[in-house]
Amino acid sequence: MRWVLRAIAVVAMPLAAQAQGISAPAWLPATEQASSWIEHDASVAAARHGAVAATHSAQALTAGSHEWALRVQAQRRQLQDGGTPSREWQTHVERPVRVNGKATLDRQLGEVELDLARAQLGEARHESARALADMWLAALAGRQREAMARQQVALAEANLVAVQKRRRAGDAAVLDEQQAQADVGESQRELIMARTALAKAQAALQTRFGAEANAESQLADVNEPDWTQAGWLNRVLEEADAIKTRHAEWQRVRLTSARARADRVPDPVVGVFAASEARGRERLVGFSVTVPLGSTYRDQRSLQLAREADMAESALEQMRREVEQQARETWADATGSRERWRLSRQTAALAADSARLMQRAYALGEADLQALLMARRQSGQSSLAALEAQVEASRWAARLLIDAHQIWDLEHD
């Protein structure tokens, strides 16, 4: 019964637990929807099946691999007196018995298998959450980029109409009209590219998670984190599923090494037997013990696993350092991306004002078409750079929340 309860704890969906995290930002999916998408991700489903398999493995280890064996022997003995042959038989029932604490070690190995499966399931959910956030933001960014491209096409077409009117009035050259037409074509090309990128982002989100970003969802401001760098780093190291996985693997190898040391004392085979001899006049009942003699193989196997346990411990320390390094880099990227977004917004606002002033100057005949097109192109490029900076800042802000297991019920892993 204990194994069943632990199995339920391993595979239970996080929606069943009492929420302890924070609400996801408005520019990310809500917790209920995101948790459902993550749970139905193929990688998470595979890890969940692995957790169920681990429960069976734990029960098998607790029960042990030793089994009862039945051995029946029959023989026909011809006696010297020339009488009726003696039909004789023997029956043996026997099984090996775990000694030297092996049963306890096997039970502990089963518990570690469950811990490892739980950590791997948490790691799968964590990686799935990262992918969901990236794909979701890519879809929102694609939709906003497509809207910006449509706006640029509308401006280019309006500018072409204005140039054509001025040409008919004799105030613009044929070259100006051709340049305006080329600007329209370039804007339409950018619109097609934006629509292609949007379709690909939506297809990726739909294919992996069966999700679709609704029309109300859009990019928004990215706020400063609610914790200090040191507090966030401690939280990440505490919740890191990769560290939990490597720790469980080290525990498994360590217990396997202890099991190999215990196995240097071979398990005896105990049994009972009954026999019938001498034409049934003799009945035998007895008890048997068979003790294998240890060999060099057991000693060397024990030494091998001891060294592998040392390797696993070193790998655990290496994983801790890698996670800490990645976490520090994530914090730096999140901080830098927010600053880049702030500067990009200012630059885009200045470029947009410059383009509006140039449009007015061109309408008054105070600027030529080349200057207008250059100002509009710079404004479009600045707006696109600001969008990319906003998406990058949002992506790293989401990574801070996900790595700290603060949203989408990841704190229950």
Buried (B, 14 or more C-beta within 10 A) or exposed (E): EEBEEBBEEBBEBBEEEEBEBEEBBEBBBEBEBBBBBBBBBEBBEEBBEBBEEBBEBBBEBBEBEBEEEEEEEEEEEEEEEEEEEBEBEBBBBBBBBBEBBBBBBBBBBBBBBBBBBBBBBBBBBBBBBBBBBBBBBBBBBBBBBBEBBBBBBEBBBEBBEBBBEBBEEEEBEEEBBEBBBEBBEBBBEBBEEBBEBBEEBBEBBBEBBEBEBEEEBBBEEBEEBEBEBEEBBBBBEEBBBBBBBBBBBBBBBBBBBBBBBBBEBBBBBBBEBEBBBEBEEEEEEEEEEEEEEEEEEBEEBBEEBBEBBBEBBEBBEEBBEBBBEBBEEBBEBBBEBBEBBBEBBEBBBEBBEBBEEBBEBBEEEEBBBEEBBBBBBBBBEBBBBBBBBBBBBBBBBBBBBBBBBBBBBBBBB
